[in-house]
């Protein structure tokens, strides 16, 4: 019976993944279908669903919104929330979507300090005070701002984003947009005639002028502040720069240009939603989809594919499975359970399939290699490390490779999730990066060097922790770990070196110089030099097992600083990945690695695995698995 446990676990987790993808019948307004509609934002075609999810991550740090209703509590999906915000904002304004953690800011805004989420209605009367603080903080360099000041800026940005989403499809104070568009078109000729007469100093129709200007000003607000461009160009062959906001198209109508059918469809949907007529809304949505498919099939398909990618949530589900696999791998060490070890192995295979699917989907959606920014580098490093750990587990079958694969996969996906809080992770590349060949060679190669260096460091951490705190680091395990770390450092040195050289060639073509001592370039060189130092120290006999392990752990510090730290300096040509909020966690990580290195430097008599076996007179082993010697400190 036990032999079936690994397969039962894998089937159960696979069923969970498939269950979440099963089509769900939508009662009432088809928000999910609406979320598949294509729009232009951040220089790329994406569905409303992505706009909603990325916006909620920036505002709330989550992709759903809880609510309390007559039938109990529940959650609004991102698309449902966006639909409500754009079409019926007076209801959305009561949803608690704004996250405020800073106690000083809560006190300033006179908000209860026992809550963390607040609605726009709770904040709108306090925007004046927030603006005053914002004007003061604007004069302060970002690196010199306090936690309170950073939270003020973050909340201001969230409120601005929220307000821009409000006017994407509908002007302020509009109720029946479909009817208002008809009245607006009728008001154009008499309104313009009254305007010309007034400018000429003659008599004019005040009522006609006020009616036209009042409607025009609302559309002007939409044109200025709308977040996404929702109106496709008149002809499909026109470039993406020809997409417009609904407000821009409505203003152009006053200049004699035709009203886009897209605006008419959206206006009908807004009216139907506000009037609580789901059937009319769904019929209009269906008609708009058909109209889009007649002219903009690639854009519709792109929106549908990305919406499916969002529903899949491949990285989140892989993260959950990695955690389960890590727990099983660790437990297998204590009871020597082959069943648990195999269960962990098979679960990591499933997680890696999901991880790979997510990366491939991103590549197809972006039309790019797997690494284009910090977010995708975190995802790719986790994938490469998990794959390498899986290979080690297949070779050694001791649970250690499974633990490494699952732990690094989990940690890097957590890092990626936090990077996603900054907004769209598939936005258009900066011009300096917009070359597929070098993205597929330099960036991918050097990222593989990062991943393998981290794997070597994680193996070294397991060596030290098992040796210091347990008696499980036996001779065979110690030799296996030493061989693993040595082999992976060789791999890391090769890929880091090749990736750095390719980066220099790219720099020569992009910036006219092979090497400019840019912080990112220096960081890549540090990784190559440190890995080379480990190999030379080993070949020269300067270090033994413990020495290699401590050096490999220090490699984690070098790699993390080269990956994240140099971006946080805010200088150089590679400062585009700046992540101010990550500085604290980088320092925590570096501190943890220093603590582990200090543990690794403890005399062997303090390592449980190298102490006497409990019988008086039983000698300890050497850390390299040599003949027993009397307990004594060993050189590093």
ROMARLO-42292 format. One line per field, with one value per residue (C-alpha): residue in one letter; x, y, z. Coordinates in nm, 2 decimals. Layout:
rest A	...
x X	...
y Y	...
z Z	...
This chain:
rest X	X	X	X	X	X	X	X	X	X	X	X	X	X	X	X	X	X	X	X	X	X	X	X	X	X	X	X	X	X	X	X	X	X	X	X	X	X	X	X	X	X	X	X	X	X	X	X	X	X	X	X	X	X	X	X	X	X	X	X	X	X	X	X	X	X	X	X	X	X	X	X	X	X	X	X	X	X	X	X	X	X	X	X	X	X	X	X	X	X	X	X	X	X	X	X	X	X	X	X	X	X	X	X	X	X	X	X	X	X	X	X	X	X	X	X	X	X	X	X	X	X	X	X	X	X	X	X	X	X	X	X	X	X	X	X	X	X	X	X	X	X	X	X	X	X	X	X	X	X	X	X	X	X	X	X	X	X	X	X	X	X	X	X	X	X	X	X	X	X	X	X	X	X	X	X	X	X	X	X	X	X	X	X	X	X	X	X	X	X	X	X	X	X	X	X	X	X	X	X	X	X	X	X	X	X	X	X	X	X	X	X	X	X	X	X	X	X	X	X	X	X	X	X	X	X	X	X	X	X	X	X	X	X	X	X	X	X	X	X	X	X	X	X	X	X	X	X	X	X	X	X	X	X	X	X	X	X	X	X	X	X	X	X	X	X	X	X	X	X	X	X	X	X	X	X	X	X	X	X	X	X	X	X	X	X	X	X	X	X	X	X	X	X	X	X	X	X	X	X	X	X	X	X	X	X	X	X	X	X	X	X	X	X	X	X	X	X	X	X	X	X	X	X	X	X	X	X	X	X	X	X	X	X	X	X	X	X	X	X	X	X	X	X	X	X	X	X	X	X	X	X	X	X	X	X	X	X	X	X	X	X	X	X	X	X	X	X	X	X	X	X	X	X	X	X	X	X	X	X	X	X	X	X	X	X	X	X	X	X	X	X	X	X	X	X	X	X	X	X	X	X	X	X	X	X	X	X	X	X	X	X	X	X	X	X	X	X	X	X	X	X	X	X	X	X	X	X	X	X	X	X	X	X	X	X	X	X	X	X	X	X	X	X	X	X	X	X	X	X	X	X	X	X	X	X	X	X	X	X	X	X	X	X	X	X	X	X	X	X	X	X	X	X	X	X	X	X	X	X	X	X	X	X	X	X	X	X	X	X	X	X	X	X	X	X	X	X	X	X	X	X	X	X	X	X	X	X	X	X	X	X	X	X	X	X	X	X	X	X	X	X	X	X	X	X	X	X	X	X	X	X	X	X	X	X	X	X	X	X	X	X	X	X	X	X	X	X	X	X	X	X	X	X	X	X	X	X	X	X	X	X	X	X	X	X	X	X	X	X	X	X	X	X	X	X	X	X	X	X	X	X	X	X	X	X	X	X	X	X	X	X	X	X	X	X	X	X	X	X	X	X	X	X	X	X	X	X	X	X	X	X	X	X	X	X	X	X	X	X	X	X	X	X	X	X	X	X	X	X	X	X	X	X	X	X
x 0.00	0.28	0.42	0.11	0.13	0.36	0.12	-0.18	-0.02	0.07	-0.27	-0.44	-0.23	-0.28	-0.65	-0.64	-0.46	-0.71	-1.01	-0.91	-0.91	-1.25	-1.49	-1.72	-2.07	-2.12	-2.45	-2.54	-2.28	-2.01	-1.71	-1.47	-1.56	-1.53	-1.19	-1.07	-1.13	-0.80	-0.68	-0.35	-0.15	0.23	0.30	0.15	-0.19	-0.33	-0.67	-0.88	-0.81	-0.44	-0.51	-0.74	-0.49	-0.19	-0.38	-0.51	-0.16	-0.04	-0.33	-0.42	-0.12	-0.38	-0.57	-0.92	-1.14	-1.35	-1.71	-2.00	-2.34	-2.69	-2.60	-2.28	-1.92	-1.72	-1.46	-1.48	-1.24	-1.01	-1.23	-1.54	-1.39	-1.26	-1.60	-1.76	-1.50	-1.52	-1.90	-2.05	-1.77	-2.01	-2.04	-1.67	-1.58	-1.71	-1.48	-1.18	-0.90	-0.63	-0.37	-0.21	0.04	0.23	0.10	0.22	0.02	-0.28	-0.26	-0.22	-0.53	-0.72	-0.79	-0.83	-0.49	-0.64	-0.73	-0.51	-0.75	-0.96	-1.21	-1.19	-1.49	-1.28	-0.99	-1.15	-1.20	-0.83	-0.68	-0.59	-0.36	-0.21	-0.14	0.04	0.26	0.32	0.44	0.69	0.82	0.86	1.16	1.33	1.55	1.39	1.68	1.65	1.28	1.15	0.92	0.63	0.72	0.75	0.41	0.26	0.40	0.28	-0.07	-0.08	0.01	-0.25	-0.52	-0.41	-0.43	-0.77	-0.91	-0.77	-0.94	-1.27	-1.27	-1.14	-1.49	-1.72	-1.69	-1.75	-2.12	-2.24	-2.55	-2.69	-2.38	-2.55	-2.82	-2.56	-2.36	-2.67	-2.73	-2.37	-2.37	-2.68	-2.53	-2.21	-2.34	-2.55	-2.28	-2.00	-2.22	-2.28	-1.91	-1.82	-2.08	-1.96	-1.60	-1.71	-1.88	-2.24	-2.54	-2.52	-2.73	-2.61	-2.80	-2.66	-2.31	-2.34	-2.48	-2.20	-1.92	-2.05	-2.05	-1.72	-1.54	-1.63	-1.49	-1.18	-1.13	-1.15	-0.89	-0.65	-0.66	-0.79	-0.56	-0.59	-0.65	-0.96	-1.05	-0.87	-0.76	-1.00	-0.80	-0.62	-0.30	-0.24	0.03	-0.04	0.03	-0.31	-0.51	-0.70	-0.88	-1.26	-1.24	-1.00	-1.23	-1.53	-1.34	-1.25	-1.61	-1.66	-1.40	-1.60	-1.43	-1.65	-1.74	-1.57	-1.80	-1.60	-1.71	-2.07	-2.04	-1.87	-2.13	-2.41	-2.23	-2.19	-2.56	-2.67	-2.44	-2.56	-2.92	-2.87	-2.96	-2.71	-2.88	-2.84	-2.48	-2.39	-2.56	-2.36	-2.04	-2.10	-2.17	-1.85	-1.65	-1.78	-1.70	-1.35	-1.29	-1.39	-1.11	-0.87	-0.84	-0.48	-0.55	-0.86	-0.66	-0.38	-0.62	-0.78	-0.43	-0.32	-0.64	-0.59	-0.24	-0.37	-0.63	-0.37	-0.16	0.12	0.38	0.15	0.05	0.41	0.50	0.24	0.36	0.72	0.63	0.47	0.76	1.01	0.82	0.82	1.18	1.28	1.07	1.22	1.56	1.44	1.26	1.46	1.14	1.19	0.82	0.83	1.15	0.99	0.67	0.88	1.06	0.74	0.58	0.88	0.84	0.48	0.58	0.85	0.60	0.38	0.69	0.80	0.44	0.44	0.77	0.67	0.34	0.53	0.77	0.48	0.29	0.59	0.75	1.08	1.33	1.26	1.45	1.36	1.34	1.40	1.07	1.14	1.50	1.36	1.12	1.40	1.66	1.41	1.33	1.69	1.78	1.48	1.58	1.94	1.82	1.60	1.90	2.10	1.82	1.80	2.17	2.21	1.86	1.91	1.64	1.89	1.85	1.47	1.50	1.73	1.50	1.18	1.33	1.50	1.20	0.97	1.19	1.25	0.88	0.81	1.06	0.89	0.55	0.68	0.84	0.50	0.36	0.53	0.29	0.29	0.57	0.54	0.56	0.76	1.14	1.37	1.54	1.88	1.73	1.51	1.73	1.61	1.95	2.13	1.84	1.85	2.23	2.39	2.09	1.99	2.35	2.44	2.12	2.20	2.53	2.33	2.10	2.38	2.58	2.27	2.23	2.59	2.53	2.22	2.39	2.66	2.40	2.25	2.60	2.67	2.33	2.32	2.68	2.63	2.29	2.23	2.42	2.30	2.61	2.77	3.08	2.90	2.67	2.97	3.15	2.84	2.78	3.14	3.12	2.79	2.92	3.24	3.06	2.80	3.07	3.25	2.92	2.85	3.20	3.16	2.82	2.90	3.21	3.05	2.75	2.98	3.18	2.86	2.73	3.05	2.99	2.63	2.75	3.00	2.72	2.47	2.69	3.01	3.23	3.30	3.35	3.26	3.29	2.91	2.79	2.60	2.91	3.12	2.87	2.88	3.26	3.26	3.06	3.30	3.60	3.45	3.36	3.71	3.85	3.66	3.80	4.16	4.14	4.02	4.28	4.56	4.46	4.40	4.06	3.89	3.52	3.43	3.62	3.45	3.11	3.18	3.31	3.00	2.77	2.95	2.88	2.51	2.60	2.80	2.53	2.24	2.42	2.51	2.15	1.96	2.20	2.36	2.01	1.94	2.24	2.03	2.33	2.47	2.31	2.15	1.97	1.63	1.56	1.57	1.36	1.38	1.15	1.37	1.67	1.56	1.51	1.84	2.01	1.82	1.94	2.30	2.29	2.15	2.43	2.70	2.54	2.57	2.93	3.01	2.84	3.06	3.37	3.29	3.55	3.46	3.42	3.11	2.96	2.73	2.80	3.18	3.15	3.22	2.94	2.83	3.05	3.34	3.66	3.48	3.68	3.53	3.55	3.73	3.50	3.63	3.53	3.88	4.01	3.89	4.10	4.08	3.83	4.02	3.96	4.02	4.16	3.92
y 0.00	0.24	0.23	0.40	0.70	0.91	0.86	0.94	1.27	1.37	1.28	1.48	1.79	1.76	1.73	2.05	2.23	2.11	2.18	2.55	2.56	2.41	2.67	2.82	2.91	3.29	3.40	3.76	3.97	3.78	3.95	3.68	3.72	4.10	4.04	3.88	4.19	4.33	4.68	4.86	4.94	4.97	4.95	4.60	4.44	4.28	4.18	4.37	4.08	4.16	4.53	4.44	4.19	4.42	4.72	4.53	4.40	4.76	4.89	4.60	4.36	4.08	3.98	3.95	4.18	4.04	4.15	4.10	4.04	3.93	3.57	3.57	3.66	3.61	3.75	3.95	3.84	4.11	4.14	4.17	4.44	4.63	4.61	4.76	5.03	5.14	5.12	5.17	5.34	5.46	5.10	5.02	5.32	5.13	4.83	4.82	4.79	5.04	4.89	5.11	4.96	5.25	5.36	5.72	5.75	5.59	5.85	6.14	6.02	5.96	5.60	5.31	5.14	4.80	4.78	4.75	4.79	5.10	5.21	5.52	5.66	5.65	5.83	6.09	6.35	6.32	6.36	6.72	6.63	6.35	6.60	6.84	6.56	6.45	6.80	6.80	6.45	6.52	6.74	6.46	6.21	5.86	5.70	5.95	5.90	5.75	5.45	5.70	5.91	5.60	5.48	5.82	5.81	5.45	5.54	5.85	5.63	5.38	5.64	5.80	5.46	5.40	5.73	5.68	5.34	5.51	5.73	5.48	5.40	5.66	6.03	6.15	6.18	5.99	5.77	5.66	5.68	5.53	5.80	6.07	5.98	6.03	6.37	6.46	6.40	6.61	6.89	6.93	7.14	7.39	7.40	7.48	7.74	7.90	7.89	8.06	8.33	8.40	8.43	8.67	8.89	8.82	8.67	8.30	8.02	8.00	7.68	7.50	7.61	7.50	7.16	7.10	7.22	7.03	6.70	6.78	6.85	6.51	6.34	6.57	6.43	6.07	6.16	6.31	6.05	5.72	5.43	5.19	5.26	5.07	5.19	5.00	5.18	5.22	4.97	4.66	4.72	5.04	5.03	5.00	5.37	5.43	5.29	5.56	5.61	5.64	6.00	6.09	5.93	6.12	6.45	6.38	6.34	6.71	6.77	6.58	6.24	5.92	5.77	5.43	5.13	5.02	5.33	5.26	4.90	5.01	5.28	5.02	4.79	5.07	5.16	4.80	4.74	5.05	4.96	4.60	4.44	4.15	4.00	4.33	4.36	4.00	4.05	4.37	4.20	3.91	4.15	4.35	4.03	3.94	4.28	4.26	3.91	4.04	4.29	4.23	3.85	3.85	4.10	3.90	3.58	3.75	3.87	3.52	3.35	3.59	3.55	3.18	3.23	3.44	3.18	2.91	3.09	2.84	3.00	3.02	2.66	2.55	2.74	2.55	2.21	2.31	2.37	2.03	1.86	2.04	1.92	1.56	1.57	1.70	1.45	1.17	1.24	1.18	0.85	0.74	0.69	0.60	0.66	1.02	1.08	0.95	1.15	1.47	1.38	1.32	1.64	1.84	1.70	1.82	2.16	2.19	2.11	2.40	2.62	2.54	2.60	2.94	3.04	2.91	3.10	3.42	3.36	3.31	3.61	3.84	3.70	3.71	3.48	3.37	3.65	4.01	4.18	4.12	3.94	3.69	3.64	3.53	3.29	3.15	3.12	2.92	2.70	2.63	2.56	2.33	2.14	2.11	1.99	1.73	1.60	1.57	1.38	1.15	1.08	1.05	0.95	1.08	1.35	1.63	1.72	1.73	1.96	2.20	2.20	2.26	2.52	2.73	2.70	2.82	3.11	3.24	3.23	3.42	3.68	3.70	3.75	4.05	4.19	4.16	4.41	4.69	4.63	4.47	4.21	4.18	4.55	4.66	4.64	4.94	5.02	4.89	4.55	4.52	4.27	3.91	3.75	3.89	3.83	3.47	3.44	3.67	3.71	3.35	3.22	3.45	3.38	3.01	3.10	3.28	2.98	2.72	2.94	2.95	2.58	2.52	2.77	2.59	2.25	2.41	2.54	2.19	2.05	2.30	2.28	1.90	1.89	2.14	2.05	1.68	1.35	1.28	1.41	1.07	1.00	0.90	1.21	1.44	1.30	1.32	1.69	1.78	1.62	1.80	2.14	2.10	1.99	2.27	2.54	2.42	2.45	2.80	2.92	2.82	2.98	3.29	3.35	3.29	3.51	3.79	3.78	3.78	4.08	4.27	4.19	4.32	4.63	4.69	4.68	4.88	5.14	5.13	4.99	4.63	4.71	5.03	4.92	4.96	4.82	4.53	4.44	4.45	4.22	3.97	3.97	3.92	3.60	3.47	3.56	3.41	3.08	3.06	3.13	2.84	2.61	2.73	2.70	2.34	2.25	2.41	2.23	2.55	2.43	2.10	2.02	2.28	2.55	2.48	2.49	2.82	2.97	2.84	3.00	3.33	3.28	3.33	3.68	3.77	3.65	3.81	4.14	4.11	4.01	4.27	4.49	4.67	4.76	4.92	5.16	5.36	5.43	5.30	5.18	4.88	5.07	5.01	4.72	4.94	4.78	5.00	4.79	4.48	4.64	4.52	4.16	4.16	4.27	4.00	3.74	3.85	3.85	3.49	3.38	3.54	3.36	3.03	3.09	3.16	2.83	2.66	2.81	2.66	2.40	2.05	1.95	2.16	1.99	1.71	1.50	1.51	1.45	1.11	0.86	0.85	0.56	0.67	0.68	0.67	0.90	1.16	1.15	1.40	1.63	1.48	1.13	1.02	0.80	0.87	1.11	1.26	1.55	1.86	2.18	2.15	2.41	2.57
z 0.00	0.09	-0.26	-0.39	-0.15	-0.38	-0.67	-0.46	-0.35	-0.70	-0.84	-0.56	-0.63	-1.00	-0.95	-0.74	-1.03	-1.28	-1.06	-1.04	-1.42	-1.46	-1.63	-1.37	-1.46	-1.41	-1.28	-1.36	-1.52	-1.71	-1.54	-1.64	-2.01	-1.97	-1.82	-2.14	-2.35	-2.50	-2.41	-2.45	-2.14	-2.06	-2.43	-2.48	-2.55	-2.24	-2.11	-1.85	-1.62	-1.61	-1.56	-1.26	-1.10	-1.14	-1.01	-0.70	-0.63	-0.62	-0.42	-0.19	-0.24	-0.31	-0.62	-0.46	-0.26	0.04	0.08	0.31	0.15	0.24	0.16	0.36	0.31	-0.01	-0.24	-0.56	-0.83	-0.97	-1.29	-1.08	-0.87	-1.18	-1.35	-1.05	-1.01	-1.37	-1.41	-1.06	-0.85	-0.58	-0.48	-0.52	-0.30	0.00	-0.06	0.17	-0.08	0.03	0.25	0.52	0.76	0.90	1.24	1.20	0.87	1.03	1.31	1.05	0.86	1.18	1.09	1.34	1.41	1.46	1.08	0.78	0.49	0.42	0.16	-0.06	0.13	0.44	0.28	0.05	0.32	0.42	0.07	0.14	0.43	0.22	-0.06	0.18	0.29	-0.06	-0.17	0.12	0.05	-0.32	-0.23	-0.04	-0.22	-0.23	-0.05	0.24	0.30	0.63	0.64	0.70	0.40	0.18	0.29	0.21	-0.15	-0.19	-0.07	-0.30	-0.60	-0.51	-0.48	-0.81	-0.98	-0.83	-0.95	-1.30	-1.33	-1.23	-1.54	-1.79	-1.93	-1.78	-1.70	-1.34	-1.23	-1.54	-1.49	-1.83	-2.05	-2.36	-2.35	-2.27	-2.58	-2.79	-2.63	-2.66	-3.04	-3.07	-2.87	-3.08	-3.37	-3.16	-2.89	-3.14	-3.31	-2.97	-2.90	-3.23	-3.18	-2.83	-2.94	-3.22	-2.96	-3.09	-2.93	-2.85	-2.70	-2.34	-2.28	-2.59	-2.50	-2.13	-2.24	-2.48	-2.26	-1.96	-2.15	-2.32	-1.99	-1.86	-2.16	-2.13	-1.78	-1.93	-2.20	-1.95	-1.67	-1.82	-1.72	-2.01	-2.38	-2.46	-2.82	-3.10	-3.41	-3.70	-3.91	-3.77	-3.96	-3.77	-3.50	-3.13	-3.09	-3.26	-2.96	-2.78	-2.45	-2.47	-2.37	-2.65	-2.91	-2.77	-2.79	-3.15	-3.23	-3.16	-3.44	-3.69	-3.65	-3.63	-3.29	-3.25	-3.23	-2.93	-2.74	-2.82	-2.70	-2.37	-2.31	-2.35	-2.11	-1.85	-1.87	-1.85	-1.55	-1.36	-1.43	-1.31	-1.64	-1.67	-1.98	-2.17	-2.05	-2.16	-2.50	-2.56	-2.44	-2.68	-2.97	-2.89	-2.89	-3.23	-3.36	-3.23	-3.37	-3.71	-3.72	-3.43	-3.40	-3.28	-3.00	-2.89	-2.89	-2.70	-2.43	-2.40	-2.37	-2.10	-1.92	-1.91	-1.79	-1.51	-1.42	-1.42	-1.15	-1.23	-1.01	-0.70	-0.74	-0.79	-0.48	-0.27	-0.41	-0.34	0.03	0.06	-0.11	0.12	0.43	0.31	0.22	0.56	0.74	0.53	0.68	1.04	0.98	0.67	0.49	0.12	0.06	0.18	-0.02	-0.34	-0.26	-0.24	-0.56	-0.76	-0.62	-0.72	-1.07	-1.08	-0.94	-1.20	-1.48	-1.35	-1.31	-1.67	-1.80	-1.64	-1.80	-2.14	-2.12	-2.04	-2.33	-2.57	-2.44	-2.44	-2.75	-2.55	-2.39	-2.03	-1.85	-1.92	-1.58	-1.21	-1.17	-1.45	-1.33	-0.99	-1.16	-1.39	-1.11	-0.91	-1.21	-1.28	-0.92	-0.88	-1.20	-1.07	-0.73	-0.90	-1.10	-0.77	-0.61	-0.90	-0.87	-0.49	-0.38	-0.02	0.00	0.00	-0.37	-0.32	-0.02	-0.21	-0.52	-0.32	-0.09	-0.35	-0.58	-0.30	-0.19	-0.54	-0.62	-0.29	-0.41	-0.75	-0.59	-0.39	-0.71	-0.88	-0.63	-0.83	-1.12	-1.47	-1.49	-1.87	-1.96	-2.27	-2.23	-2.21	-2.53	-2.40	-2.34	-2.65	-2.83	-2.83	-2.92	-2.62	-2.39	-2.50	-2.46	-2.20	-1.97	-1.96	-1.93	-1.65	-1.47	-1.48	-1.31	-1.04	-0.99	-0.97	-0.73	-0.50	-0.52	-0.41	-0.13	-0.02	-0.02	0.20	0.44	0.48	0.54	0.82	0.99	0.98	1.11	1.39	1.52	1.43	1.41	1.06	0.87	0.84	0.64	0.32	0.34	0.39	0.09	-0.13	-0.03	-0.10	-0.45	-0.51	-0.41	-0.60	-0.92	-0.90	-0.84	-1.16	-1.34	-1.19	-1.28	-1.64	-1.69	-1.49	-1.69	-2.03	-1.93	-1.83	-2.15	-2.35	-2.15	-2.24	-2.61	-2.58	-2.40	-2.68	-2.94	-2.73	-2.56	-2.75	-2.48	-2.37	-2.00	-1.81	-1.44	-1.40	-1.07	-1.24	-1.44	-1.13	-0.96	-1.24	-1.23	-0.85	-0.89	-1.15	-0.93	-0.61	-0.77	-0.93	-0.58	-0.44	-0.70	-0.66	-0.29	-0.33	-0.59	-0.39	-0.07	0.11	0.23	0.31	0.33	0.58	0.41	0.08	0.25	0.42	0.09	-0.09	0.17	0.12	-0.25	-0.16	-0.03	-0.34	-0.57	-0.39	-0.39	-0.75	-0.84	-0.62	-0.43	-0.73	-0.85	-0.51	-0.55	-0.80	-1.02	-1.34	-1.66	-1.48	-1.21	-1.39	-1.16	-0.84	-0.56	-0.25	-0.04	-0.09	0.09	0.44	0.32	0.14	0.47	0.66	0.41	0.42	0.80	0.80	0.57	0.80	1.10	0.91	0.82	1.19	1.27	1.01	1.17	1.51	1.63	1.54	1.90	1.90	1.59	1.70	1.40	1.48	1.85	2.01	1.95	2.31	2.43	2.65	2.44	2.10	1.87	1.64	1.26	1.05	0.85	0.52	0.63	0.70	0.98	1.33	1.53	1.87	1.89	1.80	1.61	1.23	1.01	0.76
